[in-house]
Amino acid sequence: MYEELYSIANLKPDDVEEIKNMEHRMSEKVGHPISLIAYQAENTRGKSD
């Protein structure tokens, strides 16, 4: 991954909570802690998600 092409995603609190829930579910599934990091591409051609 090329770090210069990505920046930390600006997420709504509900989206952050959803990521935390997914981290918890995945951690339970694999048996060790999982951390998810949200980035957004710098070159999205004017689109924002």
PyRosetta script that sets phi, psi and omega in degrees:
from pyrosetta import init, pose_from_sequence

init()
pose = pose_from_sequence("MYEELYSIANLKPDDVEEIKNMEHRMSEKVGHPISLIAYQAENTRGKSD")
pose.set_psi(1, 139.0)
pose.set_omega(1, 178.6)
pose.set_phi(2, -98.2)
pose.set_psi(2, 105.1)
pose.set_omega(2, -174.0)
pose.set_phi(3, -59.3)
pose.set_psi(3, -31.3)
pose.set_omega(3, -177.7)
pose.set_phi(4, -69.0)
pose.set_psi(4, -13.5)
pose.set_omega(4, 179.2)
pose.set_phi(5, -89.9)
pose.set_psi(5, -3.8)
pose.set_omega(5, -174.1)
pose.set_phi(6, -131.3)
pose.set_psi(6, 151.2)
pose.set_omega(6, 171.9)
pose.set_phi(7, -133.0)
pose.set_psi(7, 161.1)
pose.set_omega(7, 179.0)
pose.set_phi(8, -59.3)
pose.set_psi(8, 131.2)
pose.set_omega(8, -178.9)
pose.set_phi(9, -71.2)
pose.set_psi(9, 139.0)
pose.set_omega(9, 175.4)
pose.set_phi(10, -89.7)
pose.set_psi(10, 105.1)
pose.set_omega(10, -173.7)
pose.set_phi(11, -112.1)
pose.set_psi(11, 152.0)
pose.set_omega(11, 174.2)
pose.set_phi(12, -74.4)
pose.set_psi(12, 153.2)
pose.set_omega(12, 179.5)
pose.set_phi(13, -53.3)
pose.set_psi(13, -38.0)
pose.set_omega(13, 178.8)
pose.set_phi(14, -63.9)
pose.set_psi(14, -37.2)
pose.set_omega(14, 178.9)
pose.set_phi(15, -68.3)
pose.set_psi(15, -39.6)
pose.set_omega(15, 177.2)
pose.set_phi(16, -62.6)
pose.set_psi(16, -41.9)
pose.set_omega(16, 178.3)
pose.set_phi(17, -62.8)
pose.set_psi(17, -39.7)
pose.set_omega(17, 178.0)
pose.set_phi(18, -63.3)
pose.set_psi(18, -39.9)
pose.set_omega(18, 177.6)
pose.set_phi(19, -64.9)
pose.set_psi(19, -42.6)
pose.set_omega(19, 178.2)
pose.set_phi(20, -60.5)
pose.set_psi(20, -42.0)
pose.set_omega(20, 178.0)
pose.set_phi(21, -63.4)
pose.set_psi(21, -40.9)
pose.set_omega(21, 178.9)
pose.set_phi(22, -65.7)
pose.set_psi(22, -40.1)
pose.set_omega(22, 175.7)
pose.set_phi(23, -57.4)
pose.set_psi(23, -44.9)
pose.set_omega(23, -178.9)
pose.set_phi(24, -62.4)
pose.set_psi(24, -48.3)
pose.set_omega(24, -179.7)
pose.set_phi(25, -61.5)
pose.set_psi(25, -44.3)
pose.set_omega(25, -178.9)
pose.set_phi(26, -67.5)
pose.set_psi(26, -38.3)
pose.set_omega(26, 178.4)
pose.set_phi(27, -61.4)
pose.set_psi(27, -43.2)
pose.set_omega(27, 177.3)
pose.set_phi(28, -64.3)
pose.set_psi(28, -40.0)
pose.set_omega(28, -177.3)
pose.set_phi(29, -65.4)
pose.set_psi(29, -43.6)
pose.set_omega(29, -175.5)
pose.set_phi(30, -93.1)
pose.set_psi(30, -12.9)
pose.set_omega(30, 175.6)
pose.set_phi(31, 86.4)
pose.set_psi(31, 12.3)
pose.set_omega(31, 174.6)
pose.set_phi(32, -153.8)
pose.set_psi(32, 160.0)
pose.set_omega(32, -175.3)
pose.set_phi(33, -60.9)
pose.set_psi(33, 138.8)
pose.set_omega(33, 176.1)
pose.set_phi(34, -121.8)
pose.set_psi(34, 135.0)
pose.set_omega(34, 174.6)
pose.set_phi(35, -119.2)
pose.set_psi(35, 127.2)
pose.set_omega(35, 177.1)
pose.set_phi(36, -103.9)
pose.set_psi(36, 137.4)
pose.set_omega(36, -178.8)
pose.set_phi(37, -121.5)
pose.set_psi(37, 130.3)
pose.set_omega(37, -177.5)
pose.set_phi(38, -100.4)
pose.set_psi(38, 117.1)
pose.set_omega(38, 175.0)
pose.set_phi(39, -117.4)
pose.set_psi(39, 157.2)
pose.set_omega(39, 171.5)
pose.set_phi(40, -126.5)
pose.set_psi(40, 142.6)
pose.set_omega(40, -178.7)
pose.set_phi(41, -67.3)
pose.set_psi(41, 140.3)
pose.set_omega(41, 177.8)
pose.set_phi(42, -72.9)
pose.set_psi(42, -28.7)
pose.set_omega(42, -174.4)
pose.set_phi(43, -104.3)
pose.set_psi(43, 61.5)
pose.set_omega(43, -177.3)
pose.set_phi(44, -91.0)
pose.set_psi(44, 7.4)
pose.set_omega(44, 179.2)
pose.set_phi(45, 56.4)
pose.set_psi(45, 42.1)
pose.set_omega(45, 175.9)
pose.set_phi(46, 86.2)
pose.set_psi(46, -4.6)
pose.set_omega(46, 179.5)
pose.set_phi(47, -87.6)
pose.set_psi(47, 144.1)
pose.set_omega(47, 171.5)
pose.set_phi(48, -132.6)
pose.set_psi(48, 136.0)
pose.set_omega(48, -178.5)
pose.set_phi(49, -98.3)
pose.dump_pdb("model.pdb")
